[in-house]
Amino acid sequence: VGQALGLDPGMCAGAVVSGAYFGDKMSPFSETTNLAASMAGVDLFAHIRHMLYTTIPGLIIALFLFLILGFGIETSKSPAELETTVQSIHKVFWIHPVLLAVPLLTFFMIYKKVPAIPAILIGSLLGALTAAAFQQHALASLKETSMARVLLDAAANGLEFHSGLDSVDKLLNRGGMSSMLGTIWLILSAMFFAGIMEGAGMINAMAAAVLKRVHS
């Protein structure tokens, strides 16, 4: 998105990484957050609440710095080119505040302390239904016999868009889950390895060795 809008890639990457660190640390869906809480034997949301004391100041500092940088940034594109980019995206997707209903419902499930797996599954299903209801123009490029197959194909292989603007096409044509197979295989391999270690009792032994030295 930053490249399509003519922004500095390094600054955009820094903002994305900062937000990703915050989200990964504070989300009850995060594997590291769940792992830390389970190893320490504490309630997940109590663990998240106590991390706020160190995380919120860092977030505020990052937001303040990026705000200052944002006021002084100069894009490589003119206002007319930026407007063309935005209009090209609008040609592909229907963008409306009603689409925020799914993420808002996800936050509501977090507030209600819904377990991670059901919450993620519900969010994914609602996202698919939202796409079927409001993004039919974007899904029209897939030649499938039913909407269910269209949604599965879109999730697995992505869509091929032709907005008429190369920068927007590069932004949107990233592939689906198949483009992330390398990362997915790494995660699966780590899970298999962790399962073997847990079955053999090695994880409990390592955790016990660490926890007996913890006094806070």
Number of C-alpha atoms within 10 A of each C-alpha: 14 14 15 19 20 16 17 14 12 10 15 15 12 13 14 12 12 15 15 12 12 15 13 14 19 20 17 21 17 13 12 14 18 20 12 13 16 13 13 13 10 12 12 17 18 10 19 18 12 10 13 14 10 9 16 13 11 14 16 11 11 16 15 12 11 15 12 11 12 12 8 8 12 12 14 14 14 12 11 9 14 16 13 15 22 14 13 18 19 12 15 18 16 14 13 8 6 9 14 10 13 18 13 12 15 18 15 13 18 17 11 9 13 14 12 17 10 11 19 15 11 16 19 14 13 17 16 18 16 16 18 17 9 16 16 16 13 18 23 12 14 16 10 13 8 8 16 13 13 20 18 13 18 20 15 15 14 20 20 17 17 16 17 12 13 12 16 22 17 15 14 18 13 16 15 16 16 13 13 12 11 10 11 13 11 11 12 11 12 12 12 12 12 14 13 13 14 13 11 11 11 13 16 14 12 10 12 12 11 10 11 8 8 8 5 3
